[in-house]
């Protein structure tokens, strides 16, 4: 009887010790880290508007197969702004300048307060300056060759809005 009790007691001690080791991780099987696969998706950083805070924010967007050009970057910005009232009539790079022309019938030229107009212009200019190789100046226009004219801003046909 004493032997049975001693055997049960020793078994309990061994069991408790094993359980303690497993809790500390000494007796538990090791787990190899799961390898994470790096994303091969190429992205670009453009700018958009945080309409809740009315601020400019950087946004990572998937880079398509197109060559990076002023027109392509402007189309990404336009798509990301998700505003139906903005219409680009032309985007052209000449030397170190990029000309961005908006329709005079929609935003940012018409029906846009000064804060939103500034944010929209900043989105386009900053995105183009950051991503288009060789671009040092951004010039905004309305309907092609005319200068930019809204109720808040007036720029000449060759007046630089933003530069590096």
C-alpha positions in Angstrom: 0.0 0.0 0.0 2.8 2.4 0.8 4.5 1.5 -2.4 1.3 2.3 -4.4 1.0 5.7 -2.7 4.7 6.4 -3.2 4.4 5.4 -6.9 1.3 7.7 -7.3 3.0 10.5 -5.5 6.1 10.2 -7.7 4.0 10.0 -10.8 2.2 13.2 -9.8 5.5 15.0 -9.2 6.9 13.9 -12.6 3.6 15.0 -14.2 3.7 18.5 -12.5 7.3 18.9 -13.5 6.6 18.0 -17.1 3.6 20.4 -17.2 5.8 23.2 -15.7 8.4 22.6 -18.4 5.7 22.7 -21.2 4.3 26.0 -19.8 7.8 27.6 -19.9 8.3 26.2 -23.4 11.2 23.9 -22.4 9.4 20.7 -23.1 7.0 21.9 -25.8 7.9 21.2 -29.4 9.5 24.2 -31.2 7.5 26.0 -33.9 9.4 27.2 -36.9 8.5 30.6 -38.1 6.2 30.6 -41.1 8.1 32.3 -44.0 6.3 35.3 -45.4 6.3 36.0 -49.1 7.3 39.5 -50.1 4.9 41.2 -52.4 6.0 41.6 -55.9 3.3 44.2 -56.7 4.9 47.5 -57.7 3.3 50.7 -56.3 3.6 54.4 -56.8 2.9 57.1 -54.3 0.5 59.8 -55.4 -1.5 62.4 -53.4 -5.1 62.5 -52.6 -7.5 64.5 -50.4 -8.6 63.4 -47.0 -12.1 65.0 -47.1 -12.7 64.4 -43.4 -9.7 66.6 -42.4 -9.4 68.6 -45.7 -5.7 67.7 -46.0 -3.4 66.3 -48.6 -2.5 62.6 -48.0 0.0 60.3 -49.7 -1.6 57.2 -51.2 0.1 54.1 -52.5 -1.5 52.9 -55.8 -0.7 49.8 -57.9 1.5 50.6 -60.8 0.1 49.4 -64.0 2.1 48.2 -67.0 2.1 51.7 -68.6 5.2 53.8 -68.9 5.3 56.4 -66.2 4.4 59.7 -67.8 2.7 62.9 -66.8 -0.5 61.8 -68.4 -0.4 58.4 -66.6 0.3 60.0 -63.2 -2.5 62.6 -63.8 -4.9 59.8 -64.6 -4.0 57.9 -61.4 -4.6 61.1 -59.4 -7.9 61.7 -61.1 -9.1 58.2 -60.5 -8.1 58.3 -56.9 -9.8 61.6 -56.2 -13.0 59.9 -57.3 -14.7 63.1 -58.3 -16.9 63.1 -61.4 -16.7 66.9 -61.8 -13.0 67.0 -62.7 -12.2 66.8 -66.3 -8.7 66.9 -67.7 -8.5 68.3 -71.2 -4.8 67.9 -71.7 -1.6 66.8 -70.0 1.6 67.5 -71.8 5.3 67.4 -70.9 7.5 69.9 -72.7 11.1 69.9 -71.5 11.2 70.2 -67.7 7.6 71.6 -67.6 4.3 69.7 -67.3 1.2 71.4 -68.5 -2.1 70.2 -66.9 -5.3 71.6 -68.4 -8.7 71.3 -66.8 -12.1 71.9 -68.4 -13.5 75.3 -67.4 -16.9 73.7 -66.8 -16.0 71.6 -63.7 -13.9 71.3 -60.6 -11.4 72.7 -59.7 -12.1 75.7 -61.9 -15.9 75.9 -61.2 -18.1 74.9 -58.2 -15.2 74.5 -55.9 -14.2 76.4 -52.7 -10.7 77.7 -52.2 -9.6 74.9 -49.8 -10.7 72.1 -52.1 -9.4 73.8 -55.2 -6.0 74.2 -53.6 -6.0 70.6 -52.5 -6.9 69.3 -56.0 -4.2 71.4 -57.6 -1.7 70.2 -55.0 -2.6 66.6 -55.6 -1.8 66.9 -59.3 1.3 69.0 -58.9 2.9 67.0 -56.1 2.1 63.7 -57.7 3.6 64.8 -61.0 6.7 66.4 -59.5 7.4 63.3 -57.4 6.9 60.7 -60.1 7.7 62.1 -63.6 11.3 61.9 -64.4 12.8 65.3 -65.6 9.7 67.3 -64.4 10.7 70.4 -62.5 7.7 72.7 -62.9 3.9 72.2 -63.1 1.7 74.7 -64.9 -2.1 74.7 -64.8 -4.3 75.8 -67.6 -8.0 75.9 -68.6 -9.2 74.4 -71.9 -5.8 74.1 -73.5 -3.6 77.1 -74.1 -5.3 79.7 -72.0 -4.1 80.5 -68.5 -5.9 79.1 -65.5 -8.8 81.3 -64.2 -11.2 80.4 -61.4 -13.0 82.5 -58.8 -10.0 82.0 -56.4 -6.9 81.8 -58.7 -5.7 83.4 -61.8 -2.5 82.1 -63.5 -0.9 83.1 -66.8 -0.5 80.6 -69.6 3.2 80.0 -68.5 2.9 80.8 -64.8 4.4 78.0 -62.7 2.1 76.7 -59.9 4.7 74.4 -58.3 8.3 73.5 -58.8 11.1 71.4 -57.4 
